[in-house]
Amino acid sequence: MEKSKLSSSDNMLENNTVNNSKEEYPDFDFDFIHSFDGKEVTENDKKVMNELIRTYLESKKK
């Protein structure tokens, strides 16, 4: 597995973004994707999906 190129502060920022999204949208299951095309989803994949979902949900609020 390739090591993340992000610093620990970047990782903390991303984790806070996901956690804040979960608090802001408690009815949405941000952990619903576990596999894609028969391959296990990595933590980085989940972060990217969570960011896309959060961005989409924020755009709907406007």
Residue frames relative to the residue before (quaternion, step in Angstrom):
aa qw qx qy qz dx dy dz
M 1.0000 0.0000 0.0000 0.0000 0.00 0.00 0.00
E 0.4351 -0.7030 0.5008 0.2561 3.57 -0.88 0.94
K 0.4357 -0.6911 0.5080 0.2729 3.56 -0.95 0.86
S 0.5560 -0.6118 0.4509 0.3365 3.53 -1.10 0.71
K 0.3668 -0.7325 0.5346 0.2076 3.54 -1.04 0.81
L 0.5369 0.6296 -0.4001 0.3939 3.57 1.27 -0.04
S 0.4784 -0.6358 0.5107 0.3256 3.55 -1.12 0.60
S 0.6684 -0.4961 0.3485 0.4309 3.56 -1.22 0.27
S 0.6300 0.5224 -0.3531 0.4533 3.62 1.04 -0.64
D 0.6216 0.5195 -0.3402 0.4775 3.61 1.07 -0.67
N 0.6379 0.5170 -0.3232 0.4705 3.57 1.00 -0.81
M 0.6440 0.5126 -0.3249 0.4658 3.58 0.96 -0.82
L 0.6363 0.5284 -0.3242 0.4591 3.57 0.98 -0.83
E 0.6664 0.4885 -0.3068 0.4724 3.58 0.91 -0.89
N 0.6531 0.5086 -0.3205 0.4606 3.59 0.93 -0.85
N 0.6450 0.5097 -0.3221 0.4695 3.59 1.00 -0.76
T 0.6130 0.5476 -0.3454 0.4529 3.57 1.06 -0.74
V 0.6652 0.4849 -0.2971 0.4838 3.57 0.93 -0.90
N 0.6689 0.4979 -0.3055 0.4596 3.59 0.87 -0.91
N 0.6507 0.5028 -0.3168 0.4727 3.59 0.96 -0.81
S 0.6211 0.5351 -0.3388 0.4616 3.57 1.04 -0.73
K 0.6531 0.5126 -0.3147 0.4601 3.57 0.97 -0.84
E 0.6565 0.4935 -0.3105 0.4786 3.59 1.04 -0.75
E 0.6936 0.4913 -0.2754 0.4491 3.56 0.96 -0.89
Y 0.7792 0.1903 -0.0885 0.5907 3.57 1.13 -0.71
P 0.0563 -0.8664 0.4948 0.0367 3.61 0.58 1.11
D 0.6630 0.5197 -0.3167 0.4359 3.62 1.12 -0.47
F 0.6442 0.5142 -0.3260 0.4629 3.57 1.25 -0.16
D 0.3266 -0.7483 0.5475 0.1831 3.58 -0.87 0.98
F 0.1937 -0.8175 0.5360 0.0831 3.57 -0.19 1.30
D 0.6963 0.4523 -0.2734 0.4856 3.62 1.21 -0.24
F 0.3472 0.7943 -0.4542 0.2057 3.58 1.21 0.39
I 0.6844 0.4617 -0.2983 0.4790 3.60 1.10 -0.48
H 0.0420 -0.8169 0.5751 -0.0136 3.56 -0.62 1.16
S 0.7936 0.0242 -0.0328 0.6071 3.58 1.15 -0.49
F 0.1110 -0.7727 0.6229 0.0513 3.52 -1.21 0.57
D 0.8440 -0.0281 -0.0197 0.5353 3.56 -0.74 1.06
G 0.7053 -0.4888 0.2484 0.4493 3.55 1.06 0.86
K 0.6395 0.4945 -0.3288 0.4883 3.58 1.29 0.03
E 0.5216 -0.6389 0.4627 0.3250 3.54 -1.03 0.77
V 0.4181 -0.6973 0.5295 0.2420 3.54 -1.04 0.83
T 0.3512 -0.7455 0.5313 0.1966 3.56 -0.85 0.99
E 0.6682 -0.4758 0.3742 0.4325 3.56 -1.29 0.22
N 0.6337 0.5269 -0.3346 0.4570 3.59 1.01 -0.75
D 0.6169 0.5370 -0.3410 0.4634 3.59 1.03 -0.78
K 0.6553 0.5138 -0.3080 0.4601 3.58 0.95 -0.89
K 0.6426 0.5235 -0.3274 0.4537 3.59 0.98 -0.82
V 0.6551 0.5051 -0.3097 0.4688 3.56 0.96 -0.88
M 0.6663 0.4943 -0.3058 0.4671 3.59 0.89 -0.90
N 0.6442 0.5217 -0.3258 0.4547 3.59 0.95 -0.84
E 0.6504 0.5100 -0.3159 0.4660 3.58 0.98 -0.81
L 0.6501 0.5073 -0.3140 0.4706 3.59 0.98 -0.83
I 0.6561 0.5060 -0.3048 0.4698 3.57 0.95 -0.88
R 0.6551 0.5118 -0.3135 0.4589 3.58 0.90 -0.93
T 0.6488 0.5153 -0.3146 0.4631 3.59 0.95 -0.88
Y 0.6464 0.5150 -0.3133 0.4678 3.57 0.97 -0.85
L 0.6827 0.4868 -0.2970 0.4568 3.58 0.84 -0.95
E 0.6352 0.5170 -0.3323 0.4678 3.59 1.03 -0.74
S 0.6459 0.5209 -0.3318 0.4488 3.59 0.99 -0.75
K 0.6407 0.5275 -0.3195 0.4573 3.59 1.13 -0.62
K 0.6124 0.5706 -0.3466 0.4234 3.61 1.17 -0.54
K 0.6418 0.5674 -0.3206 0.4042 3.60 1.14 -0.64
